[in-house]
Amino acid sequence: MGLNRIASLVTDPYERTARLYPALLALLPMLLVLVTTSALGKPFTTQLLGLLGACGITYLLANVSRMMGKAQENQLFDTWGGMPTTQMLRHRDDRLDTHTKQRYHALLARKLKIKFPSSEEEAVSPSEADEIYRAGVKWLLGKTRDKKRFALLFKENVSYGFHRNAFALRWLGVLICIAAIMWLLIANQAYDIHAWLTLPIGQIITVGLVFTMTLAWLFYFSSRRVKQAAFAYADMLLRACDEMR
């Protein structure tokens, strides 16, 4: 684990947004509680957090975020009926109009030097057709790595990576939110509604923020949200065909 790799978590837009931010969002409720309960001012807590930072906990969290996201991705693709780009290249899919789809097929067929299936051939051998579509997308991915030339594509990729990884961490995020609220209430011995109302204003705000984050994990970071981001990225990737000659 090199220093350059750790530094990229902050300096690289994809690493920072798609991998690090979901992990930090999951930890944020606990960090808020540490602040509001003044635990950060205690030597042991400060030393523990410093030790964890020195051991590369941030790097670990980012990689956990990525691995869980990638593992979740395959399950989502199976649920959706295949990779978004593969689906959009199918004749039977109506997300792209026929003329645009034919233009993409023609460009990819020429670049790969293989014949793309007709609608009839796709109907007879859908798995073989999908294999050709995946080969075309793989070639296209290799030709669109320039972040400056394909800036909009890169932004859609970052958005998809962020939503995918956050979705994969959603239950961990919920558990941390619950643990954070319980810690706060136990630390203040707020075991009933009357005790809750006597909490310091800062801690009441913290409870509200953590509760809001719980709702975000449960309802915002959904498979539907990931699907929207995935197909937006797939659409932008296929549009890059028009820039290829």
C-alpha positions in Angstrom: 0.0 0.0 0.0 1.9 3.0 -1.3 1.5 6.6 -0.2 0.6 7.5 -3.8 -2.3 5.1 -3.7 -3.6 6.6 -0.4 -3.1 10.1 -1.7 -5.2 9.2 -4.8 -8.2 8.8 -2.5 -8.2 12.6 -2.0 -6.7 13.8 -5.3 -8.4 11.5 -7.8 -12.0 12.5 -8.5 -13.3 9.0 -9.0 -11.5 7.5 -6.0 -12.6 10.3 -3.8 -16.3 10.5 -4.9 -17.1 7.0 -5.9 -15.2 5.0 -3.3 -14.2 7.2 -0.3 -17.4 9.3 0.1 -19.8 6.3 0.5 -17.5 4.9 3.3 -17.3 8.3 5.0 -21.0 8.8 4.8 -21.5 5.5 6.6 -19.1 6.6 9.4 -20.4 10.1 9.6 -23.2 9.5 12.2 -20.6 8.0 14.6 -18.2 10.9 14.0 -21.1 13.3 14.8 -21.8 11.6 18.1 -18.1 11.7 19.0 -18.1 15.4 18.5 -21.3 16.1 20.4 -20.5 13.9 23.3 -17.0 15.5 23.5 -15.4 12.1 23.1 -12.9 13.6 20.6 -11.5 15.7 23.4 -10.5 12.7 25.5 -6.9 11.5 25.0 -7.8 7.8 24.5 -10.3 8.6 21.7 -7.9 11.0 20.0 -5.1 8.5 20.2 -7.3 5.7 18.9 -8.5 7.7 15.9 -4.9 8.8 15.2 -3.7 5.1 15.3 -6.5 4.0 13.0 -5.6 6.8 10.5 -2.0 5.8 10.6 -2.9 2.2 9.9 -4.7 3.2 6.7 -8.3 2.9 7.9 -9.4 5.4 5.2 -7.8 3.3 2.5 -9.4 0.2 3.9 -12.8 1.7 4.0 -12.6 2.9 0.4 -11.6 -0.6 -0.7 -14.4 -2.2 1.2 -16.7 0.2 -0.4 -15.4 -0.7 -3.9 -15.4 -4.5 -3.2 -19.0 -4.5 -1.8 -20.1 -2.3 -4.7 -18.6 -4.7 -7.3 -20.1 -7.7 -5.6 -23.5 -6.0 -5.6 -23.2 -5.0 -9.2 -23.4 -8.5 -10.7 -26.5 -9.2 -8.7 -28.1 -6.0 -9.9 -27.2 -6.8 -13.6 -28.8 -10.2 -13.2 -32.0 -8.6 -11.8 -32.1 -6.0 -14.5 -31.6 -8.5 -17.4 -28.0 -7.8 -18.2 -25.5 -5.0 -18.3 -27.2 -1.7 -19.2 -25.0 -1.2 -22.3 -25.7 -4.7 -23.5 -29.4 -4.2 -23.0 -29.4 -0.9 -24.9 -27.6 -2.5 -27.9 -30.2 -5.2 -28.2 -32.6 -4.9 -31.1 -35.5 -5.8 -28.7 -34.7 -3.0 -26.3 -36.5 0.3 -27.0 -34.3 2.8 -25.0 -32.5 3.8 -28.2 -34.3 4.6 -31.4 -33.6 2.2 -34.3 -31.5 4.6 -36.4 -29.2 5.5 -33.5 -28.8 1.8 -32.6 -28.0 0.9 -36.2 -25.3 3.6 -36.3 -23.7 2.3 -33.1 -23.8 -1.3 -34.4 -22.2 -0.3 -37.7 -19.4 1.6 -35.9 -18.6 -1.2 -33.5 -18.9 -3.9 -36.2 -16.3 -2.0 -38.3 -13.9 -1.4 -35.4 -14.1 -5.0 -34.2 -14.2 -6.4 -37.7 -17.1 -8.7 -36.8 -20.7 -8.8 -38.0 -23.3 -7.6 -35.5 -26.5 -9.7 -35.4 -29.7 -8.7 -37.0 -32.9 -8.7 -35.0 -33.8 -12.1 -36.3 -30.3 -13.5 -35.5 -30.5 -12.0 -32.0 -33.9 -13.6 -31.4 -32.5 -17.0 -32.4 -29.3 -16.8 -30.4 -29.7 -14.0 -27.7 -26.7 -15.2 -25.7 -24.4 -15.1 -28.7 -25.7 -11.6 -29.6 -25.0 -10.4 -26.1 -21.4 -11.7 -26.3 -20.9 -9.6 -29.4 -22.4 -6.5 -27.7 -20.2 -7.0 -24.7 -17.2 -7.2 -26.9 -18.2 -3.9 -28.6 -18.6 -2.2 -25.2 -15.3 -3.5 -24.0 -13.6 -1.9 -27.1 -15.5 1.3 -26.5 -14.4 1.4 -22.8 -10.8 1.2 -23.9 -11.2 4.1 -26.2 -12.9 6.5 -23.8 -10.5 6.6 -20.9 -9.4 10.2 -21.6 -11.1 12.1 -18.8 -10.8 15.5 -20.6 -12.0 14.4 -24.0 -14.9 12.5 -22.5 -15.6 14.7 -19.4 -19.4 14.1 -19.4 -18.9 10.4 -19.6 -16.4 10.5 -16.7 -18.9 12.4 -14.6 -21.6 9.8 -15.2 -19.2 7.1 -14.3 -18.4 8.8 -11.0 -22.1 9.2 -10.3 -22.7 5.5 -11.0 -19.8 4.4 -8.9 -20.9 6.5 -6.0 -24.5 5.3 -6.0 -23.5 1.7 -6.6 -21.1 1.7 -3.7 -23.4 3.6 -1.3 -26.2 1.1 -2.1 -23.9 -1.8 -1.2 -23.1 -0.1 2.1 -26.7 0.8 2.9 -27.3 -1.7 5.7 -24.0 -1.0 7.3 -24.9 2.7 7.2 -28.2 2.0 8.8 -26.6 -0.1 11.6 -24.1 2.6 12.3 -26.9 5.2 12.5 -28.8 3.1 15.0 -25.6 2.5 17.0 -24.8 6.2 17.0 -28.3 7.2 18.3 -28.2 4.5 21.0 -24.7 5.7 22.1 -25.9 9.3 22.3 -29.0 8.4 24.3 -27.2 6.0 26.7 -24.4 8.6 27.2 -27.1 11.1 28.3 -29.2 8.5 30.1 -32.1 9.6 28.0 -34.3 6.6 28.3 -37.7 8.3 27.9 -39.3 11.1 25.9 -39.0 13.6 28.8 -35.2 12.9 29.1 -34.9 13.3 25.3 -36.4 16.8 25.5 -33.8 17.9 28.0 -30.9 16.9 25.8 -28.5 19.8 24.8 -29.6 21.5 21.6 -26.5 20.3 19.8 -27.2 16.7 20.6 -30.9 17.1 19.6 -29.7 18.4 16.2 -27.3 15.4 16.0 -30.1 12.9 16.6 -32.1 14.7 13.9 -29.3 14.5 11.4 -28.6 10.9 12.1 -32.3 10.0 11.8 -32.3 11.9 8.4 -29.3 9.9 7.3 -31.0 6.7 8.3 -33.9 7.6 6.0 -31.4 8.4 3.2 -29.8 5.0 3.5 -33.2 3.3 3.5 -34.9 5.2 0.7 -32.5 7.3 -1.3 -29.7 4.8 -1.8 -32.0 2.2 -3.5 -31.5 -0.2 -6.4 -33.8 2.1 -8.5 -31.4 5.0 -7.9 -28.4 2.8 -8.9 -30.3 1.7 -12.1 -30.9 5.3 -13.1 -27.3 6.2 -12.7 -26.2 3.0 -14.5 -28.3 3.6 -17.5 -27.3 7.3 -17.6 -23.7 6.2 -17.8 -24.5 3.5 -20.4 -26.3 6.0 -22.6 -23.4 8.4 -22.4 -20.8 5.7 -23.1 -22.7 4.6 -26.2 -23.0 8.2 -27.4 -19.2 8.2 -27.6 -19.6 6.0 -30.7 -20.4 9.2 -32.6 -17.0 10.6 -31.7 -15.2 7.6 -33.1 -13.9 7.5 -36.6 
